[in-house]
């Protein structure tokens, strides 16, 4: 590549990994998402903040097609999620095609959703062997690496009931990473945990961010959003109220709704 071509390519902004345009979603005439636009670049961490019912979790579930959007479009790595665009008309993909798209996206839920009758190791190897058809030996080797990475290398034989909530959530993160996703979605991953266990899960997520994993995180953990997020998005009543770097949105919010939410969150934190 010539120096001129290199300079030109350096000026062309990379396609965002996640590109959402005017996304709408209703449940029984209740409009939960009212036209969400969001871009997430590769390697970015985006934290979604907002009161309960603001649409954060629904939007996350729309990205990986656990919910079907009513309007707008979502692309992940250039793929239109859930649909085929034929001359401007959208046709719903078959379930098998949607499942293939979903494989590229890891999701960690509030509740750990581990298989209770399977060990930590079996939980982590299940999807790669059953869904991707990986050889058991390879899947186990990578699962061991992932359990080591989340600080549970010695607990592979333990069942979920033998693990604390924080440990279960770390197994859930390892399980999501086992599919080698290009994007990780976290839906309030610490909200079901006792306060003293929150830090161990956030530490794993910080490490993932440091390693360049693209992440969208629904959270109320202000310190995590402040320290780790590239972009903070405040949602309320199904719209993006404001977004920007943490120092702006958290440190100097422009909208009254954002200010009121942050004030309430701080007072809850100080007087639980």
N, C-alpha and C positions, 0 to 999 in steps of 0.2 A: 504494500500500500504506500502510495506517495505521501510526502509530508502534507501536501495540500488536501489530499483525500482524507488523511487521518484527522487533520484539523476540522474538516467539514463534518466527518462522522462524530467527532467529539462534541460538535455543536447540536447535533440532532438528539433531542431528548429521548431517552429510552422509553419504550412502551411501558406503562404501569402494569404491574403484575395483576392487580385487581382494578377494574374500571367499571364503576356502577353509574348508570345514567337514569335519572328520573324514576327510581324504583318505587312502585306502589304495591301495597298489600292490605287487604281487608279481611276481617273475620266477622261474618254475620252482620254486614252493613257497618261495622266499626272499622274505620280507616286507621290502620296501625302505622303504616308507612305512607307518607304523603309526598313522595317525589324526592328520594334520597340520591344525591350525587356524591361519589367518593372515589378517589384514586389512591392506590397504595403502590408505591414503587418497590422494586426488589430490595430485600434487606431492610425494609422499614418496619418499625413497630408503631402501630396506630392504636391508641386507647380510646374506646368509646365510653363516655360518661353520660349520666343522665338519671333522672328519677325512674322508679319502677313504672312500667307501662309506657315508656317513651319510645319503644320500638327497637331497642338495641339488640336484644336476643333474636327477635324476629328477623332483623336485617342479617345477622350472622347466619341464621338458618336458611335464609334465602340464598346466600352466597354458595353454600354447598348443596342447595336444592333439597333440603329437608322440608322446606316450604316452597310452594310454587308462587312465583310473583304474578301479580295481576297486570302490571304495566311496567314499562321501562325495560332495561337490559342490564345484564351483568356479564362481563367477560373476565375470565381468569386465564392468564398467560395466552391471551389471544383467542381462547375458546369461548363462544357464547354459551353460557351455562343453561342447560335444560332445553334448549331450542335449536332448531336449524332455521337459518334465515334464507328464504328462497325468494329473491327479488323483492325484499322488503316485507314479506309476509312470514310470520313466525309459525313454525310447526313443532309441536312438542316431540322431543326425542323419546325413543323407547326406554323403558326402565333399565335395560342392560347398558345402554349408552350413557344414561345419567349416572349409573353406578360406576362406570369407567371414569367419568369426569370426577366423581366424588373421591375416587381412590387417590387423586393427586392432592387432596386437601385433608389435613389432620384436624380433628376437633376434640377438644377437651371440655367436658360438661361440668356443671355445678356439682351434680352427683356423679360419682366416679364411674358408674355403669360398668364395673368389671364383672366378668362371669364369676359368680360366687363359688361354683364347683370346680374352677380351674385355678391352678397355682399362678403366681405372678409370671413365671416363665411361660406357662401355657397361654396366659392372657396376651402376652406380648407377641408370641409366635403364631397365634391363631389366624390373624388376617393375612400375613404374608404367605402362609402355607395354603390356607383355604381359598383365598381370593386371588392371590398372585401366582399360586402354584409353585412357590419356592421350595427347594429341597429342605427337609427338616434340619439337616446338619447346618446349612448356611443360615437358616432363620434363627436357630438356637445361638449360633455364634454371634450374630448381630444383636439378638435380644440380650445376651449376656453383656455385650458392650454398652447397650442402652441402659440396662439396669445399673451397671457400674457408673455410668454417666449421671444418673439421677440419685446416686448414693445408696443403691439397694442391691449391689452386686452379690451380697451374701443372703438375700431373701428370696431368691428365685423359686425355692420350693414351698414358700409360705402361701397360704390361701388368703383371700381378702379379709376374712374375719379375724385373721391373726395379725393384721397390719393396722396401724393407726390411720386416721383419716388422711393425714398428710402423706403417709407412705402410699396409701391407695391412690391418691391423686398423682403422686410421682410415677406410680406404675401406669396410670392412665396416660400420662404424658409420654412415657416410653412406648406404650402401645401405639399411640398416634404416630410417633416418630418411626416406628418399625416399617411403616408403609413408604418411608422416604418421601414425604410430601414436599411440595414446593411452597405450600402455604399452611400456616397453623392458625386455627381459630380457637380462642379461649372464651368460654362463656362463664364469667364470674367464677373462676376456678378455685378461689379461696373462700367463697361466701359460706360454704357448708362446714368449714373447718373451725376448730377451737382456735382462739387467738394465738396461742403459743405454737401452733403448727403452720400458721400462714407463711412465716418467713422461709421455711424449708422449700415450699413450693415456689414462692417468688424467686428464690435463689436459682432454682433450675431454669425458670423463665428468663431471668437476667442473663444467664449463661448462654441460652439459646439466642437471645438478642445479640450478645457479643459475637457469636459465631456467624451472624448474618442471616438467621432465619427470618423470613417475612412473617409477621404476626399481626393479627387483629385481636385485641383483647378488650372484652367487656369487663370493667372492673370498678370497684369503689376504692381501690387502694391508691390513694393520692400520691404517696411517696414513690410507688412504682411508676405511676404515670409521669411524675415530675422527672424522675431520674432516667427512665428507660425509653419512654416514648419519643419518637421523632415528631409525631403529630398527635394532638389531643382533639377529639371531636365531641362536642357537647350536643346531645340530642334531647329534645323534649317534645312530647305530643306528636311524634311521628315526623319531625323535621330536624335538619341540622341547624341548630341555632348559631353556633360559631365553631370554627376550627382553626388550628394553627399550632405553632410550637408551644410546648408546655409552659414556657415562661410567660407567654402572652395570655393563653386561655386560663391558666391557673393563677398566674401572678398578676395579670391586669385584664380581667374579663371585660368585654365591651357591652355585653347585654345584661339587662336586669335579671333575666331568668337564670343566666349562668351565675351571676353574683349571688342570687338567693340560694341556689342549689349548693354552691361551695360553702356559703356561710352555714347552712343547715348541716352539711356534712362535717364541717369542722367542729360544730358544737356537739354533734352526736359522738364524735371521736373523743372530745374532751370530757363529755359527761355521758358515758354509755349507759 
